[in-house]
Amino acid sequence: MSSRAVGQRGEELAAQYLTEQGYKILFRNFRGSRGEIDLIAMRGGTLLFVEVKYRRDLDQGHPAEAITPRKLSHFRSAVTEFLMSGEAPPFIGLKFDAICIVELPSQPPSIELFEHILGP
């Protein structure tokens, strides 16, 4: 499986998880000049920005370990660009989460939600 296909698999599982939690997926893979937002969703007036990390094994560590200060800086920049782009729907609040997924062979995916990765 190519690295792009691996990333898409993780984003699909994360989108499915969010949909089951009552979110509507609005955008996938918004690219700013300094970063990307994997998923942008909405529920009850809250606009949610999501960083997705996916692993098919733990050779490179837990997916949460890949959420570095540099990654968060780029994520924050992409969020700012998105909000200034005029593409954002009307919203009441903003939320910034990460979804980390481990899908080992012959096992169902393990999905962990990390809320408020940029602070409350």
C-alpha distances in whole Angstrom, upper triangle without the diagonal:
4,7,8,6,6,10,11,10,12,15,15,16,18,20,20,22,24,25,26,28,30,29,28,25,27,24,20,19,23,23,26,28,27,24,22,22,19,22,25,27,31,33,36,37,35,32,29,27,23,21,18,16,13,12,10,13,16,16,17,19,19,18,21,22,20,23,25,28,27,24,27,29,26,26,30,30,28,29,33,31,30,34,36,34,36,33,33,35,38,37,40,37,34,32,29,26,23,21,19,16,15,13,14,13,16,17,18,17,19,20,23,25,26,29,31,29,31,34,36
4,5,5,6,9,10,11,13,14,15,17,19,20,21,23,24,26,27,29,31,28,28,24,25,23,19,17,21,20,23,24,24,21,19,20,18,20,24,26,30,32,36,36,34,31,28,25,22,20,17,15,13,13,12,15,17,17,16,19,20,18,21,21,19,21,23,26,25,22,25,27,24,23,27,27,25,27,30,29,28,31,33,31,33,31,31,33,37,36,38,36,33,31,28,26,22,21,19,17,17,15,16,16,19,20,20,19,21,21,23,25,26,29,30,28,30,33,35
4,5,5,6,9,10,11,12,14,16,17,18,20,21,23,24,26,27,29,27,26,23,24,21,17,15,18,18,21,21,20,18,16,17,15,18,21,24,28,30,34,34,31,28,25,22,19,16,14,12,11,11,11,13,15,15,14,16,17,14,18,18,15,17,19,23,21,18,21,23,20,20,24,24,22,24,27,26,25,29,30,29,31,28,29,31,34,34,36,33,30,28,25,22,19,18,16,15,15,15,16,17,20,20,20,18,19,19,21,22,23,26,27,24,26,30,32
4,5,5,6,9,10,11,12,14,15,16,18,20,21,22,24,26,27,24,23,20,21,18,14,12,15,15,18,20,19,16,14,15,13,15,19,21,25,28,32,31,29,26,23,20,18,15,13,13,11,12,13,16,18,18,17,19,19,16,19,20,17,18,20,23,21,18,21,22,19,19,23,23,20,22,25,24,23,26,28,26,28,25,26,28,32,31,34,31,28,26,23,22,19,17,17,16,16,16,18,19,21,21,21,18,20,19,21,22,23,25,26,24,26,29,31
4,5,5,6,9,10,10,12,14,15,16,18,20,21,23,24,26,24,23,19,21,18,14,14,17,18,21,23,22,19,17,17,14,16,20,21,25,28,31,32,29,26,24,21,18,17,14,13,11,12,12,15,18,18,18,20,19,16,20,21,18,20,23,25,24,21,23,25,22,21,25,25,22,24,27,26,25,28,30,28,30,27,27,29,32,32,34,32,29,27,24,22,19,17,16,15,15,14,16,16,18,19,18,16,18,18,20,22,23,26,27,25,27,30,32
4,5,5,6,9,10,11,13,14,16,17,19,20,21,23,25,23,23,20,21,19,15,14,18,18,21,23,22,19,16,16,13,15,19,21,25,27,31,31,28,26,23,20,17,15,11,10,8,8,8,12,14,15,14,16,15,13,16,17,15,17,20,23,22,19,21,23,21,20,24,24,22,23,27,26,25,28,30,29,31,27,28,29,32,31,33,31,28,25,23,20,17,15,13,11,11,11,13,13,16,16,16,13,15,15,17,19,20,23,25,23,25,28,30
4,5,5,6,9,10,11,12,14,15,16,18,20,21,23,20,20,17,18,16,12,11,14,15,18,20,19,15,13,13,10,12,16,18,22,24,28,28,25,22,19,17,14,11,8,8,7,9,10,13,15,16,15,16,15,12,15,16,13,15,18,20,19,16,18,20,18,16,20,21,18,20,23,22,21,24,26,25,27,24,24,26,29,28,30,28,24,22,19,17,14,12,12,11,12,12,15,16,19,18,17,14,15,15,16,17,18,20,22,20,22,25,27
4,5,5,6,9,10,10,12,14,15,16,18,20,21,19,18,15,16,14,10,10,14,15,18,21,20,17,14,13,10,11,15,17,20,23,26,27,24,22,19,17,14,13,10,10,9,12,13,16,18,20,18,19,18,15,17,19,17,18,21,23,22,18,20,22,20,18,21,22,19,20,24,23,21,24,26,24,26,23,23,24,28,27,29,27,24,22,20,18,15,13,13,12,14,13,16,17,19,19,17,14,16,15,17,18,19,21,23,21,24,27,28
4,6,5,6,9,10,11,12,14,15,17,19,20,19,18,16,18,16,13,13,17,18,22,24,23,20,17,16,12,13,16,18,21,23,27,27,25,23,20,18,15,14,10,10,8,10,10,14,16,18,18,18,17,14,17,19,17,18,22,24,24,20,22,24,22,20,24,25,22,23,26,26,24,26,29,27,29,25,25,26,29,28,30,28,26,23,21,18,15,13,12,10,11,10,13,14,16,15,13,11,13,13,15,17,19,21,23,22,25,27,29
4,5,5,6,9,10,11,12,14,15,17,19,17,17,15,17,15,12,12,16,17,20,23,22,18,15,13,10,11,15,16,19,21,25,25,23,21,17,15,12,10,7,7,5,8,9,13,15,17,16,16,14,11,13,16,14,15,18,21,21,17,19,21,20,17,21,22,20,20,24,24,22,24,27,26,28,24,24,25,28,26,28,26,23,20,18,15,12,9,8,7,9,9,12,14,16,15,13,10,11,10,12,13,15,17,20,18,21,24,25
4,5,5,6,8,10,10,12,14,15,17,14,14,11,13,11,8,9,13,15,18,21,20,16,13,11,7,8,11,12,16,18,22,22,20,17,14,13,10,9,6,8,8,11,13,16,18,20,19,19,16,13,15,17,15,15,19,21,21,17,18,20,18,16,19,20,17,17,21,21,19,21,24,23,24,21,20,21,24,23,25,23,20,18,16,13,11,9,10,9,12,13,16,18,20,18,16,12,14,11,13,13,15,17,19,18,20,22,24
4,5,5,6,9,10,10,12,14,15,14,13,11,13,12,10,12,15,17,21,24,23,20,16,14,10,10,13,13,16,18,22,23,21,19,16,15,12,12,10,11,10,13,14,18,20,22,21,21,19,16,18,21,19,19,22,25,24,21,21,24,22,19,22,24,20,20,24,24,21,23,26,25,26,22,21,22,25,24,26,24,22,20,18,16,14,11,12,11,13,13,16,17,18,17,14,12,14,12,14,15,17,19,21,20,23,25,26
4,5,5,6,9,10,11,13,15,14,14,12,15,15,13,14,18,20,23,26,25,21,18,16,12,11,14,14,17,18,22,23,21,19,16,16,13,13,9,11,9,12,13,16,18,21,20,19,17,14,16,19,18,18,22,25,25,21,21,24,23,20,23,25,22,22,25,26,23,25,28,27,28,24,23,24,26,25,26,24,22,19,18,15,13,10,10,8,10,10,14,15,16,14,11,8,10,8,11,12,15,17,20,19,22,24,25
4,5,5,6,9,10,11,13,11,12,10,13,13,11,13,15,18,21,24,23,19,16,13,10,8,11,11,14,15,19,20,17,16,13,12,9,9,7,9,9,13,14,17,18,21,20,19,16,13,14,17,16,16,20,22,22,18,18,21,20,17,20,22,19,18,22,23,20,22,25,24,25,22,20,21,23,22,23,21,18,16,14,11,9,7,8,8,11,12,16,18,19,17,14,10,11,8,10,9,12,14,16,16,19,21,21
4,5,5,6,9,10,11,9,9,7,10,10,9,12,14,17,20,24,23,19,16,13,10,7,9,9,12,13,17,18,16,14,12,12,10,11,10,12,13,16,17,21,22,25,23,23,20,17,18,21,19,19,22,24,24,20,20,23,21,18,20,22,19,18,22,22,19,21,24,23,23,19,18,19,21,20,21,20,18,16,15,13,12,10,12,12,15,15,19,21,21,19,16,13,14,11,13,12,15,15,18,18,20,22,22
4,5,5,6,9,10,9,10,9,13,14,13,15,18,21,24,27,27,23,20,17,13,11,13,11,14,14,18,20,18,17,15,15,13,14,12,14,14,17,18,21,22,25,25,24,21,18,19,23,22,21,25,27,27,24,23,26,25,21,24,26,23,22,25,26,23,24,27,26,26,23,21,21,23,22,23,22,20,18,18,15,14,11,13,12,15,15,18,20,20,17,14,12,13,11,13,13,16,17,20,20,23,24,24
4,5,5,6,9,9,11,11,14,15,14,17,19,22,25,28,27,23,20,17,14,12,13,12,13,13,17,19,17,16,13,14,12,13,12,14,13,16,17,20,21,24,24,22,19,17,17,21,20,20,23,25,26,23,22,25,24,21,23,25,23,21,25,26,23,24,28,27,27,24,22,22,23,21,22,21,19,16,16,13,12,9,11,11,14,14,18,20,20,17,13,11,11,8,10,10,13,14,17,18,21,22,22
4,5,5,7,5,8,8,11,13,13,15,17,20,23,26,25,22,18,15,13,10,10,8,10,10,13,15,13,12,10,11,10,12,12,14,15,18,20,23,24,27,25,24,21,18,18,22,21,19,23,24,25,22,21,24,23,19,21,23,20,19,22,23,20,21,24,24,24,20,18,18,20,18,19,17,15,13,13,11,11,9,12,13,16,17,21,23,23,21,17,14,14,11,12,10,13,13,15,16,19,20,19
4,5,5,5,6,7,11,13,13,17,18,22,24,28,28,24,21,17,15,12,12,9,10,10,13,15,14,14,12,14,13,16,15,17,18,21,22,25,26,29,28,27,24,21,21,25,24,23,26,28,29,25,24,27,25,22,23,25,23,21,24,25,21,22,26,25,24,21,19,18,20,18,19,19,17,16,16,15,15,13,16,16,19,19,23,24,24,22,18,16,16,14,15,14,16,16,19,20,22,23,22
4,5,7,9,11,15,17,17,20,22,25,28,31,31,27,24,20,18,15,15,12,13,11,14,17,16,16,15,16,15,18,16,19,19,21,22,25,26,29,29,27,24,22,22,26,25,24,28,29,30,27,26,29,28,24,26,28,26,24,27,28,25,25,29,28,28,24,22,21,22,21,21,20,20,18,18,16,16,14,16,16,18,18,22,24,23,20,16,15,15,13,14,13,16,17,19,21,24,24,23
4,6,9,11,15,17,17,20,22,25,27,30,29,26,23,19,17,14,14,11,11,9,12,14,13,14,12,15,14,16,16,18,19,22,24,26,27,30,29,27,23,21,21,25,24,23,26,28,29,25,24,27,26,23,24,26,24,22,25,26,23,24,27,27,26,23,21,20,20,18,18,17,17,14,15,14,14,13,16,16,19,20,23,26,25,22,18,16,16,13,13,11,14,14,16,18,21,21,20
4,7,10,13,16,17,20,21,25,27,30,30,26,23,20,18,14,13,10,9,6,9,12,12,13,12,15,15,18,18,21,22,25,26,29,30,33,32,30,27,24,24,27,27,25,28,29,30,27,25,28,27,23,24,27,24,22,25,26,22,22,26,26,24,21,19,17,18,16,17,16,16,15,16,15,17,15,19,19,22,23,27,29,28,25,21,20,19,16,17,14,17,16,18,20,22,22,21
4,6,9,12,13,17,17,21,23,27,26,23,20,16,15,11,10,6,5,5,8,10,9,9,9,11,12,15,15,19,20,23,25,28,29,32,30,29,25,23,22,26,25,23,26,27,27,24,22,25,24,20,21,23,21,18,21,22,19,19,22,22,21,18,15,14,15,13,15,14,13,12,14,13,14,14,17,18,22,23,26,28,28,26,22,20,19,16,16,14,16,15,16,18,20,20,19
4,6,9,11,15,16,19,22,25,25,22,19,15,14,10,9,5,5,7,10,11,11,10,10,12,13,16,16,20,21,24,26,29,30,33,31,30,27,24,24,27,26,24,27,28,28,25,23,25,24,20,21,23,20,18,21,21,17,18,21,20,19,15,13,12,14,13,15,15,14,14,15,15,16,16,19,20,23,24,28,29,30,27,24,21,22,18,19,17,19,17,19,20,21,23,21
4,6,8,11,12,16,18,22,22,19,16,12,11,7,6,4,7,9,13,13,12,10,9,10,10,13,14,17,18,22,24,27,28,31,29,28,25,22,22,25,23,22,25,26,26,22,21,23,21,18,19,20,17,16,19,19,15,16,19,18,17,14,12,12,15,14,17,16,15,14,14,14,15,14,17,18,21,22,26,28,28,26,23,20,21,17,18,16,18,17,18,19,20,22,21
4,7,10,10,14,16,20,21,18,15,12,11,8,6,5,7,10,13,13,12,9,10,10,12,14,15,19,21,24,26,29,30,33,31,30,28,24,24,27,25,23,25,26,25,22,21,22,20,17,18,19,15,14,17,16,12,13,16,15,14,10,9,9,12,13,16,15,14,14,15,15,16,17,20,21,24,25,29,31,31,29,26,23,24,21,21,19,20,19,19,20,20,22,22
4,7,7,10,13,17,18,15,11,9,8,6,5,7,10,13,17,16,14,11,10,10,10,12,13,17,19,22,25,28,29,30,28,28,26,22,22,25,22,21,23,24,23,19,19,20,18,15,16,17,13,12,15,14,10,13,15,13,13,10,10,11,14,15,18,17,15,15,14,15,15,16,19,20,23,24,27,29,31,29,26,23,23,20,21,19,20,19,19,19,19,22,22
4,6,9,12,16,16,13,9,7,6,5,6,9,12,16,19,19,17,13,12,10,10,11,11,14,15,19,21,24,25,27,25,25,23,19,20,22,20,19,21,22,21,17,18,19,16,14,16,16,13,13,16,15,12,15,17,15,16,13,13,15,18,18,21,19,17,16,15,15,14,14,16,17,20,21,24,26,28,26,24,21,21,19,19,18,19,19,19,19,19,22,23
4,6,9,13,13,10,6,5,4,6,8,12,15,19,22,21,19,15,13,11,10,10,10,13,15,18,21,23,24,26,23,24,22,18,19,21,18,17,19,20,18,15,16,17,13,11,14,14,10,12,15,13,11,15,16,15,16,14,14,17,20,20,22,21,18,17,15,15,14,14,16,17,20,21,24,26,28,27,25,21,22,19,20,19,19,19,19,18,19,22,23
4,7,10,11,9,6,5,7,8,8,12,15,19,21,20,18,14,13,10,11,11,13,16,18,21,24,27,27,28,26,26,24,21,21,22,19,18,19,20,18,15,15,15,12,10,12,12,8,9,12,10,8,11,13,11,13,10,11,14,18,18,21,19,16,16,14,15,15,16,19,20,23,24,28,30,32,30,28,25,25,22,22,20,20,20,19,18,18,21,22
4,7,8,6,4,7,9,11,12,15,18,22,25,23,21,17,16,13,13,12,14,16,19,22,25,27,27,28,25,26,25,21,21,22,19,17,18,19,16,14,14,14,10,10,12,10,7,10,11,9,9,12,13,11,14,13,14,17,20,21,23,22,18,18,16,17,17,18,20,22,24,26,29,31,33,32,30,27,27,24,24,22,22,22,21,19,18,22,24
4,6,5,6,8,11,13,13,17,20,23,26,23,21,17,17,13,14,14,16,18,21,24,27,29,29,30,27,27,26,23,22,23,20,18,18,18,15,13,13,12,9,9,10,7,5,8,9,6,7,11,11,10,13,13,14,17,20,20,23,21,18,18,16,18,18,20,22,24,27,29,32,34,36,35,33,29,29,26,26,24,23,22,21,19,17,21,23
4,6,8,11,14,17,17,21,23,27,29,27,24,21,20,17,17,16,19,20,23,26,29,31,30,30,27,28,27,24,24,24,20,19,18,18,14,13,14,12,9,11,12,8,7,11,11,8,10,13,13,12,16,16,17,21,23,24,26,24,21,21,19,21,20,23,24,26,29,31,33,36,38,37,35,32,32,29,28,26,25,25,23,21,19,23,25
4,7,10,13,16,17,21,23,27,29,27,24,21,19,16,16,14,17,18,21,24,27,28,28,28,24,25,24,21,21,20,17,15,15,14,11,10,11,9,6,8,9,6,6,10,10,9,11,14,14,14,18,18,18,22,24,24,26,23,20,20,17,19,18,21,22,24,27,29,31,34,37,35,34,30,30,27,26,24,22,22,21,18,16,20,23
4,7,10,13,14,18,20,24,26,25,22,18,16,13,12,11,13,15,18,20,24,25,25,25,22,22,22,18,18,18,15,13,13,13,10,8,9,8,5,6,8,7,5,9,10,9,11,14,14,14,17,17,17,20,23,22,24,22,18,17,14,15,15,17,18,21,23,25,28,31,33,32,30,26,26,23,22,21,19,19,18,15,15,18,21
4,6,9,11,14,18,21,24,22,20,16,14,10,10,9,11,13,15,19,22,24,24,24,21,22,21,17,17,18,15,13,14,15,12,9,10,11,7,6,9,9,6,8,11,10,10,13,15,14,17,15,15,18,21,20,23,20,17,16,13,14,13,15,16,18,21,23,26,28,31,29,27,24,23,21,20,19,18,18,17,15,15,18,21
4,6,7,11,14,17,20,19,16,13,10,7,6,6,9,12,15,18,21,23,23,25,22,22,20,16,16,18,15,13,15,15,14,11,11,12,9,6,9,10,6,7,11,10,9,12,14,14,16,13,13,16,18,17,20,17,14,13,10,11,10,12,14,16,20,22,25,27,30,28,25,22,21,18,18,16,15,15,15,13,13,17,18
4,7,10,14,17,20,20,17,14,11,8,6,5,6,9,12,15,18,21,21,23,20,20,18,15,15,17,14,13,16,17,16,12,13,15,12,9,12,13,10,11,14,14,12,15,17,16,18,15,15,17,20,19,21,19,16,14,11,11,10,10,12,14,17,18,22,24,26,24,22,18,18,16,16,14,15,15,15,14,15,18,20
4,6,10,13,17,16,14,11,8,6,5,7,8,11,14,17,20,23,23,25,23,23,20,17,17,19,17,15,18,19,19,15,15,17,15,11,14,15,12,11,15,14,12,14,17,16,17,14,13,14,17,16,18,16,13,12,10,10,10,10,13,14,18,19,23,25,27,25,22,18,18,15,15,13,14,14,15,14,15,18,19
4,7,11,14,13,10,7,6,5,6,9,11,15,17,21,24,26,27,29,26,26,23,20,19,22,20,17,20,20,20,17,16,17,15,12,13,14,11,10,13,13,10,11,15,14,14,11,9,11,13,12,15,13,11,10,10,10,11,12,16,17,21,23,26,29,30,28,25,21,21,18,17,15,15,14,14,14,15,17,17
4,7,10,10,8,6,5,7,8,12,13,17,19,22,25,27,28,31,28,27,24,21,20,24,22,20,23,23,23,20,18,20,19,15,16,18,15,13,16,16,13,13,17,16,16,13,10,10,12,11,13,12,10,10,10,11,12,13,16,18,22,23,27,29,30,27,24,21,21,17,17,14,15,14,15,16,16,18,17
4,7,7,6,5,6,9,11,15,16,20,22,26,28,31,31,34,32,30,27,24,23,26,25,23,25,25,26,23,21,22,21,18,18,20,17,14,17,18,14,14,17,17,16,13,10,9,10,8,10,10,9,10,12,13,15,15,19,21,25,26,30,32,33,30,26,24,23,20,19,16,17,15,15,17,18,18,17
4,6,5,7,8,11,13,17,18,22,23,27,29,32,32,35,33,32,28,25,24,28,27,24,27,27,28,25,23,25,24,20,20,23,20,17,20,21,18,17,21,21,19,17,14,12,12,9,10,10,10,10,13,14,16,16,20,22,25,27,30,33,33,30,26,24,23,20,19,16,17,15,15,18,19,19,17
4,6,8,10,14,16,20,22,25,27,30,33,35,35,38,36,35,31,28,27,30,30,27,29,29,30,28,25,27,27,23,22,25,23,19,21,23,20,18,21,22,20,18,15,12,11,9,8,9,11,12,15,16,19,20,23,25,29,30,34,36,36,33,30,27,26,23,22,18,19,17,17,20,20,20,17
4,6,10,13,16,20,22,25,28,31,34,36,36,39,37,35,32,29,27,30,29,26,29,28,29,26,24,25,25,21,20,22,20,17,18,20,17,15,18,19,17,15,12,9,8,5,5,7,9,11,14,16,19,20,24,26,30,31,35,38,38,35,32,29,28,24,23,20,20,17,16,19,19,19,16
4,6,10,13,16,18,22,24,28,31,33,33,36,33,32,28,25,24,27,26,23,25,24,25,23,20,22,21,18,17,19,18,14,16,18,15,13,17,18,17,15,11,10,9,6,6,5,5,7,10,12,15,17,21,23,27,29,32,35,36,33,29,27,25,21,20,16,16,13,13,15,15,15,13
4,7,10,14,16,20,22,26,29,31,31,34,31,30,27,24,22,25,24,21,23,22,23,20,18,19,18,15,14,16,14,11,13,14,11,10,14,15,14,12,8,8,9,6,8,6,5,6,9,11,14,16,19,22,25,27,31,34,35,32,29,26,24,21,19,16,16,13,12,14,14,15,13
4,6,10,12,16,19,22,25,27,27,30,27,26,23,20,18,21,20,17,20,20,20,17,15,17,16,13,13,15,13,10,13,15,12,12,16,16,16,14,11,11,12,10,11,9,6,5,6,7,10,12,16,18,22,24,27,30,31,29,25,22,21,17,16,12,12,10,10,11,12,13,12
4,7,10,13,16,20,23,25,25,27,25,24,21,17,16,19,17,14,17,17,17,14,12,14,13,9,10,12,10,7,11,12,10,11,14,15,16,13,11,13,14,12,14,11,8,6,5,6,8,11,14,17,20,22,26,29,30,28,25,21,20,17,15,12,12,10,10,10,10,13,13
4,6,10,13,16,20,22,21,24,21,20,17,14,13,16,14,12,15,16,16,12,11,14,13,9,11,13,11,10,14,15,13,14,18,18,19,16,15,16,18,16,17,14,11,9,6,5,5,7,10,13,16,19,22,25,27,24,22,18,17,13,12,10,10,9,10,9,11,13,14
4,7,10,14,17,19,19,20,18,17,14,11,10,13,10,8,11,13,13,9,9,12,11,8,11,13,11,11,15,15,14,16,19,19,21,19,17,19,21,19,21,18,14,11,8,7,5,6,8,11,14,17,20,23,25,23,21,17,16,13,12,10,10,11,11,9,11,14,16
4,7,10,13,16,16,18,16,15,12,9,9,12,10,9,13,15,15,12,12,15,14,11,14,16,14,14,18,19,17,19,22,22,24,21,20,22,24,22,23,21,17,14,11,9,6,5,6,8,11,13,17,19,22,19,17,14,13,10,10,10,10,12,14,12,14,17,19
4,7,11,12,12,14,12,11,9,5,7,9,7,8,12,15,15,11,13,16,15,13,16,18,17,17,21,21,20,23,25,25,27,25,24,25,28,26,27,24,20,17,14,11,8,6,5,6,9,11,14,17,20,18,16,12,12,10,10,11,11,14,15,13,16,19,21
4,7,9,10,12,11,11,9,6,9,11,10,11,15,18,18,15,16,20,18,17,20,22,20,21,24,25,23,26,29,28,30,27,26,28,30,28,30,27,24,20,17,14,11,8,6,5,6,8,11,13,16,14,13,10,10,9,10,12,13,16,19,17,20,22,24
4,5,7,9,8,9,8,6,10,11,10,13,16,20,20,17,19,22,21,20,23,25,23,24,28,28,27,29,32,32,33,31,30,32,34,32,33,30,27,24,21,18,14,11,8,6,5,6,8,11,14,13,13,10,10,11,12,15,16,19,21,19,22,25,27
4,7,9,10,11,10,10,13,14,14,17,20,23,23,21,23,26,24,23,27,28,27,28,31,31,30,33,35,34,36,33,33,34,37,35,36,33,30,27,24,21,17,14,11,8,6,5,5,7,11,10,11,9,10,12,14,17,19,22,25,23,26,28,30
4,6,8,8,9,10,13,13,14,17,19,23,23,21,23,26,25,24,28,30,28,29,33,33,32,35,37,37,39,36,35,37,39,37,38,35,32,29,26,22,19,16,13,10,7,7,6,8,12,11,13,11,12,14,15,18,20,23,26,23,27,29,31
4,5,5,6,8,11,11,12,15,17,21,22,20,22,25,24,24,27,29,28,29,32,33,32,35,37,37,39,37,36,37,39,37,38,35,31,28,25,21,18,16,12,11,8,9,8,11,15,14,15,13,12,14,15,18,18,22,24,22,25,27,29
4,6,8,10,13,12,12,16,18,21,22,20,22,25,25,25,28,29,29,30,33,34,34,36,38,38,40,38,37,39,42,40,40,37,34,30,27,24,20,19,15,14,11,13,11,13,17,16,18,16,16,18,18,21,21,25,27,24,27,29,32
4,7,8,11,9,9,13,14,18,18,16,19,22,21,21,24,26,25,27,30,30,30,33,35,35,37,35,35,37,39,37,38,35,31,28,24,21,18,17,13,13,11,13,13,16,19,18,19,17,16,17,17,19,19,23,24,21,24,26,29
4,6,8,7,8,11,13,17,18,16,18,21,21,21,24,26,25,26,29,30,30,32,35,35,37,35,34,36,38,36,36,33,29,26,23,20,16,15,12,12,10,13,13,16,19,18,18,16,14,15,15,17,16,20,22,19,22,24,27
4,5,6,8,10,12,16,17,15,17,20,20,19,22,24,24,24,28,29,28,30,33,33,35,33,32,34,35,33,33,30,26,23,20,16,13,12,8,9,8,11,12,16,18,16,16,13,11,12,11,13,13,17,19,16,19,21,24
4,5,6,8,11,14,15,13,14,17,17,16,19,21,20,21,24,25,25,27,29,30,32,29,28,30,32,30,30,27,24,20,17,14,10,9,6,7,7,11,13,16,19,17,16,13,11,10,10,11,11,15,17,14,17,19,22
4,5,6,9,12,14,11,12,15,16,14,17,20,19,20,23,24,24,25,28,29,31,29,27,29,30,28,28,25,21,18,14,11,8,8,6,9,10,14,16,19,22,19,18,15,13,11,9,10,9,12,13,11,14,16,18
4,5,7,11,12,11,12,15,16,15,18,20,20,21,24,25,25,27,30,30,33,31,29,32,33,31,31,27,24,21,17,15,11,12,10,12,12,16,17,21,23,21,21,18,15,15,13,14,12,15,16,13,15,17,20
4,6,9,10,8,10,13,13,13,16,18,17,19,21,22,23,25,27,27,30,28,27,30,31,29,30,26,23,20,16,14,11,12,10,12,13,16,18,21,24,22,21,18,16,15,14,14,13,16,16,13,15,18,21
4,7,8,6,7,10,11,10,12,15,15,16,18,20,20,22,24,25,27,26,24,27,28,26,27,23,19,16,13,11,9,10,10,13,15,18,20,24,26,24,23,19,17,15,13,13,11,13,13,9,11,14,17
4,5,5,6,9,10,10,12,14,15,16,18,20,21,22,24,26,28,27,26,29,30,28,28,25,21,18,15,14,12,14,13,16,18,21,23,26,29,27,26,23,21,19,17,16,14,15,14,11,12,14,18
4,5,5,6,9,10,10,12,14,15,17,18,20,21,23,24,27,26,25,28,29,27,27,23,20,18,14,14,13,16,16,20,21,25,27,30,33,31,30,26,24,22,19,18,15,16,14,10,10,13,17
4,5,5,6,9,10,11,12,14,16,17,18,20,21,23,26,25,24,28,29,27,28,25,21,19,16,16,15,17,17,20,22,25,27,30,33,32,31,27,25,23,21,20,17,18,16,13,12,15,19
4,5,5,6,9,10,11,12,14,15,16,18,20,21,24,23,22,25,27,25,26,23,19,17,13,13,12,14,14,17,19,22,25,28,31,29,27,24,22,20,18,17,15,16,15,11,11,15,18
4,5,5,6,9,10,10,12,14,15,16,18,20,22,21,20,23,24,22,23,19,16,14,10,11,10,14,14,18,20,24,26,29,32,30,28,24,23,20,18,16,13,13,11,8,7,11,14
4,5,5,6,9,10,11,12,14,16,17,18,21,21,20,23,24,23,23,20,17,16,12,14,14,17,18,21,24,27,30,33,35,33,32,28,26,24,21,19,17,16,14,11,9,13,16
4,5,5,6,9,10,11,12,14,15,16,19,19,19,22,24,22,24,21,17,16,13,14,14,17,18,21,23,26,29,31,34,32,31,27,26,23,22,20,18,18,16,13,11,15,18
4,5,5,6,9,10,11,12,14,15,18,17,16,19,21,19,21,18,14,13,9,11,11,14,15,18,21,24,27,30,32,30,28,25,23,20,19,17,15,14,13,10,9,13,15
4,5,5,6,9,10,11,12,14,17,16,15,18,19,18,19,16,12,12,9,12,13,16,18,21,24,27,30,33,36,33,31,27,26,23,21,18,16,15,12,10,8,11,14
4,5,5,6,9,10,11,12,15,15,15,19,20,19,20,18,15,15,13,15,16,19,21,24,27,29,32,35,38,36,34,30,29,26,24,21,19,18,16,14,11,15,17
4,5,5,6,9,10,10,13,13,13,16,18,18,19,17,14,14,12,14,15,17,19,22,25,27,30,33,36,34,31,28,27,24,23,20,19,18,16,14,13,16,18
4,5,5,6,9,10,12,11,10,13,15,14,16,13,10,11,9,12,14,16,19,22,25,28,31,34,36,34,31,28,27,23,22,19,17,16,14,13,11,14,15
4,5,5,6,9,11,12,11,14,15,15,16,14,12,13,12,15,17,20,23,26,29,31,35,38,40,37,35,31,30,27,25,22,20,19,16,15,12,15,16
4,6,5,6,9,10,10,14,16,16,18,17,14,16,15,17,19,21,24,26,30,32,35,38,40,38,36,32,31,28,27,24,23,21,19,18,16,18,20
4,5,5,7,7,7,11,13,13,16,15,12,14,13,16,17,20,23,25,28,30,34,36,38,36,33,30,29,26,25,22,21,20,18,17,16,18,19
4,6,6,7,6,9,10,11,13,12,10,13,13,16,19,21,24,27,30,32,36,39,40,38,35,32,31,28,26,23,22,20,17,18,15,17,18
4,6,8,8,12,13,14,16,15,14,16,17,20,22,25,27,30,33,35,39,41,43,41,39,35,34,31,30,27,25,23,21,21,18,20,21
4,5,7,11,13,15,18,17,16,18,18,21,22,25,27,30,33,35,38,40,42,40,38,34,34,31,30,27,26,25,23,22,20,23,23
4,6,8,10,12,16,16,15,18,19,22,24,26,29,31,35,36,40,42,43,42,39,35,35,32,31,28,27,25,23,24,22,24,24
4,6,10,12,15,16,15,17,17,20,22,23,26,28,32,33,37,39,40,38,35,32,32,29,28,26,25,23,22,22,21,23,23
4,7,8,12,12,11,13,15,17,20,21,25,27,30,32,36,38,39,37,34,31,30,27,26,23,23,21,19,20,19,20,20
4,6,10,11,12,14,16,19,21,22,26,28,32,33,37,39,40,38,34,31,31,28,27,24,24,21,20,22,21,22,21
4,7,9,11,14,17,19,22,24,28,30,34,35,39,41,42,40,36,33,33,29,28,25,24,22,20,22,21,22,20
4,6,8,11,14,17,20,22,25,28,32,33,37,40,40,38,34,31,30,27,25,22,21,18,17,19,18,18,16
4,7,10,14,17,20,22,26,29,32,34,38,41,41,39,35,32,31,27,25,22,21,18,16,19,18,17,14
4,7,10,13,17,19,23,26,29,32,35,38,39,36,33,30,28,24,22,19,18,14,12,15,14,13,11
4,7,10,14,16,20,23,26,29,32,35,37,34,31,27,26,22,20,16,15,12,10,12,11,11,9
4,7,10,13,16,19,23,26,29,32,33,30,27,24,22,18,16,12,11,8,6,9,8,9,8
4,7,10,14,17,20,23,26,30,31,28,26,22,20,17,14,11,9,7,5,6,6,8,8
4,7,10,13,17,20,23,26,28,25,22,18,16,13,10,7,6,4,5,5,8,9,10
4,6,10,13,16,19,23,24,22,19,16,14,10,8,6,5,6,8,7,10,12,13
4,7,10,13,16,19,21,18,16,12,10,7,6,5,6,9,11,10,14,15,17
4,7,10,13,17,18,16,14,10,8,6,5,7,8,11,14,12,16,18,19
4,6,10,13,15,12,10,7,6,5,6,9,11,14,17,16,19,21,23
4,6,10,12,9,9,6,5,7,9,12,14,17,20,19,22,24,26
4,7,8,7,6,4,6,9,12,15,17,21,24,22,26,28,29
4,6,6,7,7,9,12,14,18,20,24,27,25,29,30,32
4,6,8,9,12,15,18,21,24,27,30,29,32,34,35
4,7,9,12,15,19,22,25,28,31,30,34,36,37
4,6,9,12,15,19,22,25,28,27,31,33,33
4,6,9,13,16,19,22,26,25,29,30,31
4,6,10,13,16,19,22,22,25,27,28
4,7,10,13,16,20,19,23,24,25
4,7,10,13,16,16,20,21,22
4,7,10,13,13,17,18,18
4,6,10,10,14,14,15
4,7,7,10,11,12
4,6,9,9,9
4,5,5,5
4,6,8
4,7
4
